[in-house]
Amino acid sequence: MNDLNKVPEHKYKIFDDVVHELRDHMADPKACYPHVLVKEILEKSEQTVPKLLAILDEFFAQSLRDMSDETWREGIFVLLLLAKLREKRAFPYVVRLCSLPYKALEDFGSQVIIKYTTELLVSTFNGDCNALYSLVTNQHLYHFSRSWALLAYVTLYKHDMMSREHILKVFSDLFTELYDDFSLVPSMLVGCCDYVHATELSEQIDNYFLNDMVDPRIISQDKIKKSFVLSKKDALKKLREDTPDLFFVNDIEGFSKRLFERDQHDCDHDRQDQYNAFGTGSRSRSSFKVGRNDPCLCRSGKKYKKCCLGN
């Protein structure tokens, strides 16, 4: 091959090293969002996905005590990239992330888990229903991870990725499984029954309200009664029209705002807001405080005072 026909060496280098370049970029605490690298990684997914999965193997093999903020950020960002690509091989890693001890999530910024759990689970879901069920029922896990895993069921149903019969069976089993659960998860279960119009589970729902297991600030009995008046067809139409379609990872830059150039004061402020809003660590059924101006727990995108508080 003569010199005119040769492909410049740097062309190969850009392609071969794009994941490595991303890792170098993420190692900088002040790194900005890597637009060019992300674009190329997504375009060359057949070659880059195995390397991204290898990064996750390395990520979860590390001791949490030795993990740096930059390593944590890299792991979360790689999961977002794989979720954007709807990579089913990433689902077990998302489950492992949600299964990390609460203290680890707290140390590395649990706001990431609060924001991304449903999106990551749904975008990478590989059909492993047992893993999803285990996330919801494991009372040793972070209650937000468990609650957003419940919302994953709703989204999978909404997009015909899980049958109504399966959802009803799972939710029916959960009513028994969560009876001695003192977190916000039982309240979220009832809220999810509202979303999917689970009239078949009315008796179990009423029993939860009767035994003071549902925080009315998350979902009220009156709201359930109003919703269950609708036909199943109208309820499903309402679910598809009214609930925001935010439970898939699409806009990588938007999803990763908290991972780049965050001021530490802002992070500390977010964490304190979380404690104030949800009473982390308390075992009381009614201890989770939601401010009027806080985002509504149903994830409608509205303020609590303009959403479930008024229902």
C-alpha positions in Angstrom: 0.0 0.0 0.0 1.4 3.4 -1.0 1.3 6.4 1.3 -1.7 7.9 -0.6 -3.8 4.9 0.3 -2.9 4.7 3.9 -5.4 5.6 6.6 -3.9 8.1 9.0 -2.8 6.3 12.2 -4.7 8.8 14.3 -8.0 7.6 12.7 -7.5 4.2 14.2 -6.4 5.6 17.5 -9.6 7.7 17.8 -11.7 4.6 17.2 -9.7 2.1 19.2 -9.2 4.4 22.3 -12.5 6.2 22.6 -13.5 4.3 25.7 -10.0 4.8 27.1 -10.3 8.5 26.4 -13.6 8.6 28.2 -12.0 7.0 31.3 -9.2 9.6 31.2 -11.8 12.3 30.9 -13.9 11.0 33.8 -10.9 10.9 36.0 -10.8 14.7 36.1 -12.9 15.9 39.0 -13.8 19.1 37.1 -14.6 17.3 33.8 -17.4 18.7 31.7 -19.9 16.6 29.7 -17.9 14.7 27.0 -20.1 15.4 23.9 -17.8 14.1 21.3 -16.7 10.9 23.1 -20.3 10.0 23.9 -21.4 10.5 20.3 -18.7 8.2 19.0 -19.2 5.6 21.7 -22.9 5.4 20.9 -22.3 5.3 17.1 -19.7 2.5 17.5 -21.7 0.5 20.1 -20.8 -2.9 18.6 -17.2 -2.3 19.5 -17.6 -0.1 22.6 -20.3 -2.0 24.6 -18.0 -4.9 25.6 -15.4 -2.4 26.8 -18.1 -0.6 28.8 -19.3 -3.8 30.4 -15.7 -4.6 31.3 -15.5 -1.2 33.1 -18.6 -2.3 35.2 -16.9 -5.6 36.0 -14.0 -3.6 37.3 -16.2 -1.1 39.1 -18.1 -3.7 41.1 -15.0 -5.7 41.9 -13.6 -2.8 43.9 -14.0 -2.3 47.6 -16.5 0.5 48.3 -14.2 1.8 51.0 -11.4 2.4 48.4 -13.7 3.8 45.7 -13.1 7.4 44.8 -15.8 9.9 43.8 -14.4 9.9 40.2 -14.6 6.1 40.0 -18.2 6.2 41.3 -19.0 8.9 38.7 -17.5 6.8 35.9 -19.5 3.7 36.9 -22.8 5.6 36.9 -22.0 7.3 33.6 -21.2 4.0 31.9 -24.5 2.6 33.2 -26.3 5.6 31.6 -24.5 5.0 28.3 -25.5 1.3 28.3 -29.1 2.2 29.3 -29.3 4.7 26.4 -28.3 1.8 24.1 -31.0 -0.5 25.8 -28.2 -3.0 26.5 -29.8 -5.9 28.4 -26.5 -7.2 29.5 -26.3 -4.2 31.8 -29.4 -5.1 33.8 -27.6 -7.3 36.4 -25.2 -4.4 37.0 -28.1 -2.0 37.6 -29.5 -4.5 40.1 -26.2 -4.7 41.8 -26.1 -0.9 42.0 -29.5 -0.8 43.6 -28.4 -3.5 46.0 -25.5 -1.5 47.4 -25.6 -0.7 51.1 -27.4 2.5 51.9 -24.3 4.0 53.6 -22.4 3.5 50.3 -25.1 5.3 48.4 -25.2 8.0 51.0 -21.5 8.6 50.8 -21.4 8.8 47.0 -24.6 10.9 46.6 -27.8 8.9 46.9 -29.6 11.6 44.7 -28.2 9.6 41.8 -30.1 6.5 42.8 -33.3 8.5 43.6 -33.2 10.0 40.1 -32.1 7.1 38.0 -33.3 3.8 39.4 -36.5 3.4 37.4 -34.9 4.6 34.2 -31.9 2.3 34.5 -34.0 -0.8 35.4 -36.5 -0.3 32.6 -34.0 0.7 29.9 -31.9 -2.4 30.5 -34.6 -4.9 31.6 -33.7 -8.4 30.4 -36.8 -10.2 31.6 -35.3 -11.2 34.9 -38.5 -10.8 37.0 -37.0 -12.5 40.0 -34.2 -9.9 40.3 -36.7 -7.1 40.1 -39.0 -8.7 42.7 -36.0 -9.2 45.1 -35.1 -5.5 44.9 -38.6 -4.5 46.0 -38.9 -7.0 48.9 -35.4 -6.8 50.4 -35.9 -4.6 53.4 -32.1 -4.2 53.9 -31.9 -2.1 50.7 -32.3 1.6 50.4 -36.0 2.4 50.4 -35.8 4.7 47.4 -34.2 2.0 45.3 -37.0 -0.4 46.3 -39.7 2.2 45.6 -38.5 3.1 42.1 -38.1 -0.6 41.3 -41.9 -0.8 41.9 -42.4 2.1 39.4 -40.4 0.0 36.9 -43.3 -2.5 37.0 -45.7 0.3 36.1 -43.5 1.5 33.2 -43.0 -2.1 31.8 -46.8 -2.5 31.9 -47.4 0.8 30.3 -45.2 0.0 27.4 -46.5 -3.6 26.9 -43.3 -5.1 28.2 -45.0 -7.0 31.0 -48.5 -8.4 31.0 -51.3 -7.2 33.2 -51.8 -10.7 34.6 -48.1 -10.9 35.6 -48.3 -7.4 37.2 -51.4 -8.3 39.3 -49.8 -11.6 40.4 -46.6 -9.8 41.5 -48.5 -7.0 43.3 -50.8 -9.5 45.0 -47.7 -11.4 46.3 -46.2 -8.1 47.4 -49.1 -7.2 49.6 -48.3 -10.3 51.7 -44.6 -9.9 51.5 -44.6 -6.2 52.6 -47.0 -6.5 55.4 -44.3 -6.0 58.1 -42.4 -3.4 56.1 -42.2 0.0 57.9 -40.7 2.0 55.0 -42.5 4.0 52.3 -42.6 0.9 50.0 -46.1 -0.3 51.1 -47.5 3.2 50.3 -45.7 3.1 46.9 -47.2 -0.4 46.2 -50.7 1.1 46.7 -49.8 4.0 44.5 -48.7 1.6 41.7 -52.0 -0.2 42.0 -53.6 3.1 41.4 -51.5 3.5 38.2 -52.4 0.1 36.8 -56.0 0.3 37.9 -55.7 -2.9 40.0 -59.3 -3.2 41.0 -58.8 -6.9 41.4 -56.7 -6.1 44.5 -59.2 -3.8 46.2 -59.5 -6.0 49.2 -55.8 -6.1 49.9 -55.6 -2.3 49.3 -58.4 -1.7 51.7 -56.7 -3.9 54.3 -53.5 -1.8 54.0 -55.5 1.4 54.7 -57.4 -0.2 57.5 -54.1 -1.2 59.2 -52.6 2.3 58.7 -49.9 1.1 56.4 -50.3 3.8 53.8 -49.1 7.4 54.1 -52.1 9.4 52.7 -49.6 12.1 51.5 -48.3 9.6 49.0 -51.7 8.0 48.0 -55.1 8.6 49.6 -58.0 6.1 49.8 -60.2 8.7 48.2 -57.9 8.9 45.2 -58.0 5.1 44.8 -61.8 5.1 44.9 -62.0 7.8 42.3 -59.5 6.0 40.0 -61.2 2.7 40.3 -64.5 4.1 39.1 -62.9 4.3 35.6 -63.0 1.4 33.2 -59.8 -0.5 32.7 -59.6 0.8 29.1 -60.0 4.4 30.2 -57.5 3.9 33.1 -54.8 2.5 30.8 -55.4 5.4 28.3 -55.1 7.8 31.3 -51.9 6.1 32.4 -50.4 6.4 28.9 -51.5 10.0 28.4 -51.0 11.5 31.8 -47.9 10.0 33.2 -44.7 11.5 31.8 -42.6 9.3 29.6 -39.5 9.8 31.7 -38.7 6.3 32.7 -36.3 5.5 29.9 -32.7 6.8 29.5 -32.7 8.9 26.4 -31.1 12.3 27.0 -27.7 11.3 28.4 -26.6 14.9 29.0 -29.8 15.7 30.8 -29.6 12.6 33.0 -26.0 13.2 33.9 -26.2 16.8 35.1 -25.4 15.9 38.6 -22.3 14.0 37.6 -20.4 17.0 36.1 -19.1 20.1 37.8 -21.3 19.9 40.8 -20.5 22.3 43.6 -20.0 20.5 46.9 -22.2 22.9 48.7 -25.1 22.1 46.4 -24.5 18.3 47.0 -24.6 18.8 50.8 -27.7 20.9 50.5 -29.4 18.2 48.4 -28.6 15.6 50.9 -30.0 17.7 53.8 -33.1 18.3 51.8 -33.5 14.6 51.4 -33.2 14.0 55.1 -35.7 16.7 55.9 -38.2 15.4 53.3 -38.1 11.7 53.9 -36.9 11.2 57.5 -34.2 8.8 56.5 -33.5 6.1 59.1 -36.9 6.3 60.9 -39.0 3.2 61.3 -42.3 5.0 61.7 -44.9 4.3 59.0 -45.8 8.0 58.9 -42.4 9.5 59.3 -41.7 10.4 55.7 -42.2 14.2 55.4 -42.9 15.7 52.0 -42.9 19.4 51.7 -45.6 21.3 49.8 -43.0 22.5 47.3 -41.0 19.3 47.0 -41.3 17.1 43.8 -44.2 14.8 44.2 -43.3 11.2 45.0 -45.4 9.9 42.2 -42.8 11.4 39.9 -45.4 13.4 37.9 -42.9 16.2 37.6 -45.2 18.5 39.5 -44.8 20.0 43.0 -46.4 17.9 45.7 -48.9 20.7 46.5 -50.2 20.7 42.9 -50.3 16.9 42.6 -51.1 14.2 45.1 -51.6 16.7 48.0 -54.7 18.0 46.3 -56.1 14.7 45.4 
